[in-house]
Amino acid sequence: MIKRLATAAFLMSATAAMAVNSPITGSVQPKCSIWTETAGVYGHPLPYKLTTKPADGGVKASIRVDIAQADYYKTKFTHPNSFSSSPTLNDAVAWTGSTTVGQVSVSGMSAYEAAKVTYNNTTEFNMTLAGSTWFTVESEAQYGSTKALPAGNYTAMIVAECIAK
Amino acid sequence: MTKVLPPEAGLEIQGIFHKYTITKDADANATVSITNKNATGGGHIYERHDDWNQLPSNTKIGFDVFTPSPATRWGEGRINVEGDAELSDVIVAYNYRFDPCFIPLSDPSCPDYESALYKYLTDNNLIDNEPAIDDPYYDEWVKFQLDRKAEQQEEEAKEEEEEEEEPEEDRMETALSVASKAIEISNPMQQLDMMSQMISEGTLDGYYGATIEGGTYEDTVVLEDTEITDNYRALRNLAQDKLHRTIVRSQYDK
């Protein structure tokens, strides 16, 4: 009787061992990161205009993109076409803007500017080299043709994305 | 490089930062080179060549990190452009680290300071000779001599102490040697042998052969009659003893 029980227990344990799950783990570290080095500031040269142009008292936004692995990513910058917060506006706002390559950490990145693709208020760059690239984003808002903007605080968002190719 | 880097010994270069703006036509060819001569050998200790062929104008920022190497190996540095381009707003900065104990004698808190000082005094024959008052290590020499004297005195005191301790140690050794023979001594046969040995040598003759002269020994203590009072304190103690005994017994006599 004892022998039978022992055999049964052995068979059960053998069956359990065959069902063991062996996990494989891994972690993915980001190879593309985006940093705001200089936040943009709107200057107010005319009653109806807000602009980031330094000549008009504004500050252009500077965004750095670090690429650890070359030729795997593209970056996309969307300059604003609306305010994320502002006083109530009763008229249309005309938006303009641009994104350009600023400083580079590798001379070859200088070619990004000529190869960029622009559509609507979006600019795409093909990140073919590893290293850091500084992008400069400009924005300008003109209210109701030439209508004075209501007093208050205005905020607009630049959207910067890193997309795997 | 002495004009760029601090003059302190023990400096090590571990990185170079550069920033420059290149102005050129996009279809022109140009190469920007940043170099440092090798001061202790031929060639360059650092070289960077940025290829700007067929590229538009821009500002470049870079930081190269490398294994730290002594600043003494770093010779003249320069940045130049070859080709149809111009450089402006150029910054080349060296990132270095400094070991304050590179010369151990520079700071008494350096780990090898004492051995370095001893070597200095030995090399300059100053162990037993007083240096000039303007010697940079005169104060250290005085301290060294004081320490040396203190050590000598300590050693002498130690030696004297050891000499004094020696007889006591001998006594202890003798006692210990006797103690180890206790078993032998307690043996009755051994004792008999010892007694017979002592008798045969006449050691006990002095005791057995002693003659005590006869006579009268007068009492020298005289007790005068007087009244002896009871010792109440003793009685009180006895009463307390009895009480204590009763208390103790009460634990068992149930």
Interface residues (C-beta under 8 A of the other chain):
Chain A: V101 G102 Q103 V104 S105 V106 S107 G108 M109 S110 A111 E113 A114 S132 W134
Chain B: K19 I22 A26 V32 D50 D51 W52 L55 P56 S57 N58 T59 K60 I61 G62
